[in-house]
Amino acid sequence: MSASRVPVGRFAAALALVVGAWAVAHGVSGRLRWKELTPGIEFATLRGEPYCRAGSSTIAILRLDPARVRLRVLHYTRLHRLHPLTSAGWLEYTSALAVFNAGQYYPDYSYMGLLVSGGKVVSAMPHPSFRAALVAEPTDSGRYAKARVLDLEKERIDPEHSKWREVAQSFMLFDTSGTPRVKRSDQVANRTVIAEDDHGRIVVVTSEGGYTLWDIAQLLKAAPLGLRHAMAMDGGHEAQLCVHAGGFRYASFGRWPKDQDQPQDADAQAPLPAVVAVVSR
């Protein structure tokens, strides 16, 4: 990995200008129009009414074919950096096709749960109440899919002998029975959700506006996405997605002004100590 010569601030500002500029949104029950950005990556948006509680109701969706793209879990300490990057900074630094926020973290930027990056255990302590994990790059590629969303109530990860080179632990949103694994609450925030669909693809969902966890679970179950189950990554200001693939750009930075329907500009981005990067195989 090498750093780009383009300043992070300038690149992030350019990304912010195109947020929402390419919309293919339909109602939750309507047919999505997928745009292939590059082999293995598709993009679409949907509208989240009546579930959206604040800001833009637009929800961005990346659909990834693990046979064509790799998912890499990254933590800033593995790059020997003193400070975390924003999503736009991560995208620039890694030259990835897309990046999105990983799970939650503590005030000192250490990861909250199990985190494995490139086969190296960054955080070895599984979080006892987080019962989901995004995993990728199996050590035995002949036996396991190249990427999965695991329900840890049904499958176990051994940090000492992980079957996966990339692991990011978080909490389940809903399981294969469609049962929500979150409680009803009035807490509204931008959301990042990672799901697995009926064809084994990984589906990344990021909202431009504010939703409760319960509401976004209901929305995604009703959407024409064919999701088997889903997990939630960190929400709020940390719910970020940046895409630069096949000449297409999109960015959502996890905040919205009180009186507007668009997220704030790149200057308001929260730093992300851990992200998942999407790269070509």
C-alpha positions as CSV (number, residue, x, y, z in Angstrom):
1,M,0.0,0.0,0.0
2,S,1.2,3.5,-0.8
3,A,-0.1,6.9,-0.1
4,S,-1.6,8.9,-3.0
5,R,-0.2,12.3,-3.9
6,V,-3.7,13.8,-3.9
7,P,-4.4,15.7,-0.6
8,V,-7.0,13.9,1.6
9,G,-9.0,17.0,2.2
10,R,-9.3,17.8,-1.5
11,F,-10.3,14.3,-2.4
12,A,-12.8,14.1,0.4
13,A,-14.4,17.4,-0.6
14,A,-14.8,16.1,-4.2
15,L,-16.5,13.0,-2.9
16,A,-18.8,15.0,-0.8
17,L,-20.0,17.0,-3.8
18,V,-21.3,13.8,-5.5
19,V,-23.3,12.4,-2.5
20,G,-26.7,11.6,-3.8
21,A,-25.9,12.9,-7.3
22,W,-26.6,9.5,-8.9
23,A,-29.9,8.2,-7.6
24,V,-31.6,5.0,-8.7
25,A,-34.0,5.0,-5.8
26,H,-37.4,3.4,-5.7
27,G,-39.8,2.5,-2.9
28,V,-38.9,-0.3,-0.5
29,S,-41.2,-2.7,-2.3
30,G,-40.1,-1.6,-5.8
31,R,-37.5,-3.0,-8.1
32,L,-33.9,-1.8,-7.6
33,R,-31.8,-0.7,-10.5
34,W,-28.3,-2.1,-10.1
35,K,-25.4,-0.4,-11.7
36,E,-22.3,-2.6,-12.2
37,L,-19.3,-0.4,-11.3
38,T,-16.6,-3.1,-11.9
39,P,-16.7,-6.9,-12.0
40,G,-18.0,-8.0,-8.7
41,I,-19.3,-4.7,-7.5
42,E,-22.9,-3.3,-8.0
43,F,-24.5,-0.2,-6.6
44,A,-28.1,0.9,-6.1
45,T,-30.1,3.1,-3.8
46,L,-33.5,2.8,-2.2
47,R,-35.7,5.2,-0.4
48,G,-36.4,4.5,3.3
49,E,-39.8,6.1,3.8
50,P,-41.6,5.8,6.2
51,Y,-38.8,4.5,8.4
52,C,-36.4,7.4,8.1
53,R,-36.5,9.7,11.2
54,A,-34.0,12.5,10.2
55,G,-32.2,13.8,7.1
56,S,-32.2,12.1,3.7
57,S,-34.1,8.8,3.5
58,T,-31.7,7.6,0.8
59,I,-29.9,4.3,1.5
60,A,-26.8,3.3,-0.5
61,I,-26.2,-0.3,-1.3
62,L,-23.1,-2.1,-2.5
63,R,-23.5,-5.7,-3.6
64,L,-20.2,-7.6,-3.6
65,D,-19.3,-10.9,-5.2
66,P,-16.6,-12.4,-3.0
67,A,-15.4,-14.5,-5.9
68,R,-14.4,-11.3,-7.7
69,V,-13.4,-8.9,-5.0
70,R,-11.6,-9.3,-1.7
71,L,-12.7,-7.8,1.7
72,R,-9.7,-6.6,3.8
73,V,-10.1,-5.6,7.5
74,L,-7.8,-2.8,8.3
75,H,-6.8,-1.1,11.6
76,Y,-4.7,2.1,11.7
77,T,-2.1,0.6,14.0
78,R,-1.3,-2.0,11.5
79,L,-0.2,0.8,9.1
80,H,2.1,2.3,11.8
81,R,0.0,5.5,11.8
82,L,-0.3,7.7,14.8
83,H,-3.9,8.6,14.1
84,P,-7.0,7.0,12.5
85,L,-8.1,8.1,9.0
86,T,-11.5,9.2,7.7
87,S,-13.2,7.0,5.2
88,A,-12.0,9.2,2.4
89,G,-8.5,9.1,3.8
90,W,-8.6,5.3,3.9
91,L,-9.9,5.1,0.4
92,E,-7.1,7.3,-0.8
93,Y,-4.4,5.6,1.2
94,T,-5.3,2.1,0.2
95,S,-6.4,2.8,-3.4
96,A,-9.4,0.5,-2.6
97,L,-12.5,0.4,-4.7
98,A,-14.6,1.1,-1.6
99,V,-14.3,1.4,2.1
100,F,-16.8,1.3,4.9
101,N,-16.6,1.5,8.7
102,A,-16.0,-1.6,10.7
103,G,-17.4,-2.3,14.2
104,Q,-17.3,-0.2,17.3
105,Y,-14.3,1.0,19.3
106,Y,-13.3,2.4,22.6
107,P,-12.3,6.1,23.3
108,D,-8.6,5.1,22.9
109,Y,-9.5,3.8,19.4
110,S,-8.9,0.1,20.3
111,Y,-11.4,-2.2,18.7
112,M,-14.5,-3.4,20.7
113,G,-14.5,-7.1,19.9
114,L,-12.5,-9.6,17.8
115,L,-10.5,-8.1,14.9
116,V,-8.2,-10.0,12.6
117,S,-6.4,-8.2,9.8
118,G,-4.4,-10.1,7.1
119,G,-4.2,-13.1,9.5
120,K,-2.9,-11.0,12.4
121,V,-5.0,-10.8,15.5
122,V,-5.4,-7.0,16.3
123,S,-7.9,-7.5,19.0
124,A,-8.1,-10.9,20.6
125,M,-10.9,-10.4,23.1
126,P,-14.3,-11.3,21.6
127,H,-17.1,-9.0,22.8
128,P,-19.5,-11.2,24.8
129,S,-22.7,-9.5,23.6
130,F,-21.7,-9.1,20.0
131,R,-23.0,-12.2,18.2
132,A,-22.1,-11.6,14.6
133,A,-18.9,-11.3,12.5
134,L,-18.0,-10.4,9.0
135,V,-15.3,-12.8,7.9
136,A,-13.3,-13.2,4.7
137,E,-10.3,-14.9,3.1
138,P,-10.6,-18.4,4.6
139,T,-7.3,-20.2,5.4
140,D,-8.8,-23.3,3.6
141,S,-10.4,-21.8,0.5
142,G,-11.5,-25.2,-0.6
143,R,-13.9,-25.7,2.3
144,Y,-15.3,-22.2,3.0
145,A,-16.8,-19.4,1.1
146,K,-14.5,-16.4,0.4
147,A,-16.6,-14.1,2.7
148,R,-19.5,-14.6,5.1
149,V,-21.6,-12.9,7.7
150,L,-21.6,-15.3,10.6
151,D,-24.3,-15.6,13.3
152,L,-22.1,-16.4,16.4
153,E,-25.1,-18.0,18.1
154,K,-24.7,-20.8,15.5
155,E,-21.1,-20.7,14.5
156,R,-18.0,-20.1,16.6
157,I,-14.7,-18.3,15.9
158,D,-11.6,-19.4,17.7
159,P,-9.3,-16.4,18.0
160,E,-6.3,-18.6,18.5
161,H,-7.0,-20.8,15.4
162,S,-9.1,-18.7,13.2
163,K,-10.3,-20.1,9.9
164,W,-10.4,-16.6,8.5
165,R,-7.6,-14.1,7.7
166,E,-10.1,-11.2,8.0
167,V,-12.6,-10.9,10.9
168,A,-14.6,-7.9,12.2
169,Q,-17.0,-8.6,15.1
170,S,-20.2,-6.7,15.8
171,F,-23.9,-7.4,16.6
172,M,-26.7,-9.2,14.7
173,L,-29.5,-7.0,13.3
174,F,-31.8,-9.9,12.2
175,D,-31.2,-13.6,11.8
176,T,-32.1,-16.2,9.1
177,S,-35.6,-16.6,10.6
178,G,-36.2,-12.8,10.1
179,T,-36.2,-12.3,13.9
180,P,-34.8,-8.9,14.9
181,R,-31.8,-9.3,17.3
182,V,-32.0,-5.7,18.5
183,K,-34.4,-4.0,20.8
184,R,-36.9,-1.3,20.0
185,S,-35.6,2.2,20.9
186,D,-35.9,5.8,19.9
187,Q,-32.2,6.1,19.2
188,V,-31.8,7.6,15.7
189,A,-28.5,7.6,13.8
190,N,-27.0,6.9,10.5
191,R,-26.5,3.2,10.0
192,T,-24.1,0.8,8.4
193,V,-25.4,-2.8,7.9
194,I,-23.6,-5.8,6.4
195,A,-25.7,-8.7,5.1
196,E,-25.4,-11.9,3.2
197,D,-27.9,-12.6,0.5
198,D,-29.4,-15.8,-0.9
199,H,-26.7,-16.1,-3.5
200,G,-23.8,-15.7,-1.1
201,R,-23.0,-12.1,-1.9
202,I,-22.1,-9.6,0.7
203,V,-24.4,-6.6,0.8
204,V,-23.2,-3.3,2.4
205,V,-25.9,-0.9,3.4
206,T,-25.3,2.7,4.5
207,S,-28.0,5.3,5.3
208,E,-27.6,8.9,4.5
209,G,-30.1,9.8,7.2
210,G,-31.2,8.7,10.6
211,Y,-32.9,5.4,11.4
212,T,-33.5,3.3,14.6
213,L,-32.0,-0.1,14.5
214,W,-35.4,-1.7,14.7
215,D,-36.7,0.3,11.8
216,I,-33.8,-0.3,9.5
217,A,-34.1,-4.0,10.2
218,Q,-37.8,-3.9,9.2
219,L,-36.9,-1.9,6.1
220,L,-34.2,-4.3,4.9
221,K,-36.3,-7.4,5.4
222,A,-39.0,-5.8,3.2
223,A,-36.6,-4.6,0.6
224,P,-36.1,-6.6,-2.6
225,L,-32.6,-7.7,-1.6
226,G,-33.0,-11.3,-0.7
227,L,-31.1,-11.0,2.5
228,R,-30.6,-14.1,4.6
229,H,-29.4,-12.3,7.7
230,A,-27.6,-9.1,8.6
231,M,-25.3,-7.5,11.2
232,A,-24.9,-3.9,12.2
233,M,-21.6,-2.1,12.3
234,D,-21.0,1.2,14.2
235,G,-23.6,3.9,13.6
236,G,-23.9,7.6,13.9
237,H,-21.0,9.8,12.8
238,E,-18.9,6.6,12.1
239,A,-21.4,5.2,9.5
240,Q,-19.3,6.1,6.5
241,L,-19.1,4.7,2.9
242,C,-16.8,5.9,0.2
243,V,-16.7,4.3,-3.3
244,H,-14.5,5.0,-6.3
245,A,-14.8,2.2,-8.8
246,G,-15.1,2.2,-12.6
247,G,-15.2,6.0,-12.8
248,F,-18.1,6.1,-10.3
249,R,-17.9,8.0,-7.0
250,Y,-20.1,8.1,-4.0
251,A,-19.6,9.2,-0.4
252,S,-21.7,9.3,2.7
253,F,-20.1,10.6,5.9
254,G,-22.5,9.8,8.7
255,R,-24.0,13.2,9.6
256,W,-26.8,15.4,8.5
257,P,-27.6,19.1,9.2
258,K,-30.7,19.7,11.3
259,D,-32.5,21.6,8.7
260,Q,-31.3,19.9,5.5
261,D,-31.7,16.6,3.7
262,Q,-28.1,16.0,2.8
263,P,-25.1,14.8,5.0
264,Q,-22.6,17.4,6.0
265,D,-19.4,18.0,4.0
266,A,-16.1,16.1,4.3
267,D,-14.8,18.4,7.0
268,A,-17.3,16.9,9.5
269,Q,-16.1,13.3,9.1
270,A,-15.3,11.2,12.1
271,P,-12.0,9.3,12.2
272,L,-12.3,5.6,11.7
273,P,-9.7,3.4,13.5
274,A,-10.9,0.3,11.6
275,V,-12.5,-0.1,8.2
276,V,-13.3,-2.8,5.6
277,A,-11.7,-2.2,2.2
278,V,-13.0,-3.7,-1.0
279,V,-10.2,-4.5,-3.5
280,S,-10.0,-6.5,-6.7
281,R,-8.8,-10.0,-6.7
